[in-house]
Amino acid sequence: MAATAAVKKKKGATRGKKPTPVESTIWQPPPAHRPDILMTLPPELRNQIYLEVLEAKFPIAMHPEGMPRKAYGAQWQPWREPPLLQVSKVIRGEATSIYYGDNDFDISITLSRAPGLCARLRRLVERCGSKPFRPLRIKFTNADWSSMSNGRVLGMLFYETGLQAPPCVRTGEPVRDDDDPKVHMISSGHNRIESLLRLVVELGEKGARESWSRAKMDHKLSKWADLCSTAGTKGIYSLAWYREKAALQA
C-alpha cells in the first residue's frame, strides 16, 4: 500500500504542467527582397534623375574649415556631398561625375589649409578623372606671406594628377560674369599673392603637360618659393623680380 501511494503521489506531482511544445520543423521561405527600382531604369533615365536631384541653379559655396558662414550674400556650407551619393557604391559611381561636372563650386579656405584641400581634390580626381569640375573657384581668405609655403601643394596637385579645368585661384572679391576665367578681381593688398598662386598652378599644369621630371618640378617650385620670399620681404615688385618670374614661366 505504501508503494502504491508513493507511485500515486509521484504521478500526481506532474499534474498541471504543460508539455514542452515541439519546435516546428516546417521550412519558412526568406523574406522577399525588394528590387532597387532605380537601377532597373535605363541609364539615360537614371542620368536625367541624377541631374534633376543634383544640379544646382547657383554656384555651390563651400567653407570646409568649420561652421557655415555668409559671404557676399551667399550661404557657405561645409563640404559635404549630397545624400544621393551616399545611397550605394553603384549610385555613387554613376552620379559623382554629374554632381561635380554639372555644377559650379566656390570654395573659401585659408591658405594654411591648402594641403588638406589638395588631398581631397586628389581623391576626387581618382574617382572622376582629370576633369571633375565646371569650374572650381578657390578663394583663399586671410592669405599672407607667412603661409605662402602651403601654396606649393597646388603646383604638385596639378603636376601629379593632371587635373584640368584649372580652379580660379583668387584671394579677393568674387569674379564678375564677364571676367576672364584666369584673371579675377582681387582685393587691394593681395594682388601679389594672387598672381603667385596662379603662377604655381600654371607651373603644375605645364609640368604635367610636358612630362617634366620630378627633379625639374622640384627645381621650379624652389624658384617659385624664392619669388614668394622676395615679394614678401621687399613688399614691391622690382625689375629683377619680373625677370625671374618670366624666366620661371619660360
KAMO-V371484 format. One record per residue. N is the residue number from 1. RES is the residue in one small letter. PSI is psi in degrees with one decimal (none if undefined). NEAR is the number of other C-alpha atoms within 12 Angstrom. Layout:
BEGIN
<<N	RES	PSI	NEAR> <N	RES	PSI	NEAR>>
END
This chain:
BEGIN
<<1	m	-41.0	7> <2	a	-40.6	8> <3	a	-40.7	9> <4	t	-40.7	10> <5	a	-37.5	11> <6	a	-39.1	12> <7	v	-43.7	13> <8	k	-39.8	14> <9	k	-39.3	13> <10	k	-40.3	12> <11	k	-37.4	13> <12	g	-25.5	12> <13	a	-21.2	11> <14	t	-4.6	12> <15	r	141.2	11> <16	g	-13.5	8> <17	k	134.5	10> <18	k	140.2	8> <19	p	146.3	8> <20	t	125.7	6> <21	p	143.1	7> <22	v	126.2	8> <23	e	139.1	7> <24	s	135.0	7> <25	t	11.7	6> <26	i	131.7	7> <27	w	133.2	7> <28	q	130.0	8> <29	p	148.0	7> <30	p	155.1	6> <31	p	144.8	6> <32	a	137.8	7> <33	h	124.6	8> <34	r	125.3	9> <35	p	149.5	9> <36	d	99.9	12> <37	i	-37.9	10> <38	l	-41.2	22> <39	m	-9.6	20> <40	t	-9.9	12> <41	l	155.8	14> <42	p	149.8	12> <43	p	-38.9	15> <44	e	-39.5	14> <45	l	-37.4	14> <46	r	-42.5	21> <47	n	-37.5	25> <48	q	-37.6	19> <49	i	-43.4	22> <50	y	-42.9	30> <51	l	-43.0	24> <52	e	-36.0	17> <53	v	-37.3	21> <54	l	-23.7	28> <55	e	127.9	26> <56	a	149.0	20> <57	k	-25.5	14> <58	f	162.3	14> <59	p	141.5	25> <60	i	116.2	33> <61	a	125.0	33> <62	m	142.6	31> <63	h	84.2	31> <64	p	-7.7	28> <65	e	-6.9	24> <66	g	-139.2	16> <67	m	148.3	15> <68	p	148.2	20> <69	r	163.1	20> <70	k	138.3	15> <71	a	131.3	20> <72	y	35.2	14> <73	g	0.7	9> <74	a	152.0	19> <75	q	114.4	20> <76	w	132.3	27> <77	q	155.8	26> <78	p	155.8	22> <79	w	94.6	23> <80	r	133.1	20> <81	e	151.7	21> <82	p	155.3	23> <83	p	-31.8	16> <84	l	-33.9	25> <85	l	-6.0	23> <86	q	1.6	16> <87	v	-50.0	18> <88	s	164.5	16> <89	k	-35.8	14> <90	v	-49.0	16> <91	i	-39.1	25> <92	r	-42.1	23> <93	g	-35.4	22> <94	e	-36.7	29> <95	a	-16.3	35> <96	t	-46.0	36> <97	s	-30.3	30> <98	i	-41.9	33> <99	y	-47.8	38> <100	y	-27.3	36> <101	g	-15.4	29> <102	d	12.6	28> <103	n	156.2	26> <104	d	139.9	28> <105	f	132.0	31> <106	d	120.6	37> <107	i	127.6	41> <108	s	123.9	43> <109	i	152.6	35> <110	t	151.5	27> <111	l	-27.6	35> <112	s	-19.9	25> <113	r	9.8	31> <114	a	-39.7	34> <115	p	-42.2	24> <116	g	-40.2	21> <117	l	-44.0	30> <118	c	-34.6	33> <119	a	-39.1	20> <120	r	-38.7	20> <121	l	-34.4	36> <122	r	-44.5	27> <123	r	-35.3	18> <124	l	-38.6	26> <125	v	-37.8	27> <126	e	-33.1	20> <127	r	-38.8	22> <128	c	-7.1	25> <129	g	-174.5	22> <130	s	-4.5	28> <131	k	67.4	27> <132	p	-20.2	33> <133	f	160.6	31> <134	r	86.2	26> <135	p	-174.1	27> <136	l	130.3	32> <137	r	127.0	35> <138	i	124.2	41> <139	k	117.2	41> <140	f	114.3	39> <141	t	146.5	29> <142	n	36.3	23> <143	a	135.5	34> <144	d	170.9	29> <145	w	-27.8	30> <146	s	-21.4	18> <147	s	6.4	25> <148	m	-24.2	37> <149	s	-25.7	30> <150	n	-17.5	29> <151	g	-15.2	42> <152	r	-34.6	38> <153	v	-24.3	35> <154	l	-45.6	44> <155	g	-42.7	41> <156	m	-32.0	35> <157	l	-49.1	38> <158	f	-34.2	37> <159	y	-44.4	36> <160	e	-27.8	32> <161	t	-18.1	32> <162	g	23.3	32> <163	l	130.6	36> <164	q	178.2	30> <165	a	67.6	25> <166	p	147.9	35> <167	p	151.2	37> <168	c	92.8	39> <169	v	120.9	45> <170	r	155.4	40> <171	t	-0.9	37> <172	g	-134.5	30> <173	e	159.8	23> <174	p	153.4	31> <175	v	153.7	24> <176	r	159.2	13> <177	d	-27.6	10> <178	d	6.7	11> <179	d	147.6	13> <180	d	141.3	11> <181	p	-19.8	22> <182	k	-5.9	27> <183	v	116.4	25> <184	h	156.3	28> <185	m	132.8	25> <186	i	161.0	27> <187	s	153.7	21> <188	s	142.7	12> <189	g	-11.3	18> <190	h	4.6	30> <191	n	-35.7	28> <192	r	-41.1	33> <193	i	-42.9	42> <194	e	-48.8	38> <195	s	-34.9	32> <196	l	-33.0	41> <197	l	-39.9	44> <198	r	-37.5	35> <199	l	-42.3	37> <200	v	-31.9	42> <201	v	-43.1	41> <202	e	-37.6	38> <203	l	-42.8	43> <204	g	-41.2	39> <205	e	-46.8	31> <206	k	-40.8	29> <207	g	-40.5	33> <208	a	-40.6	26> <209	r	-37.8	18> <210	e	7.5	16> <211	s	50.4	19> <212	w	152.0	21> <213	s	161.9	17> <214	r	-35.6	18> <215	a	-41.3	12> <216	k	-40.2	21> <217	m	-41.8	32> <218	d	-39.3	23> <219	h	-43.8	18> <220	k	-40.9	33> <221	l	-33.0	36> <222	s	-42.8	21> <223	k	-37.5	26> <224	w	-41.9	38> <225	a	-35.3	32> <226	d	-40.4	23> <227	l	-42.5	38> <228	c	-43.7	36> <229	s	-42.6	25> <230	t	-45.6	26> <231	a	-39.2	31> <232	g	-31.1	26> <233	t	-48.8	16> <234	k	-29.4	14> <235	g	-2.8	19> <236	i	159.0	20> <237	y	144.9	22> <238	s	165.1	15> <239	l	-39.9	12> <240	a	-36.4	14> <241	w	-44.5	26> <242	y	-37.5	19> <243	r	-41.7	14> <244	e	-37.6	22> <245	k	-43.7	29> <246	a	-39.6	16> <247	a	-36.0	15> <248	l	-33.9	27> <249	q	-18.8	24> <250	a	none	13>>
END
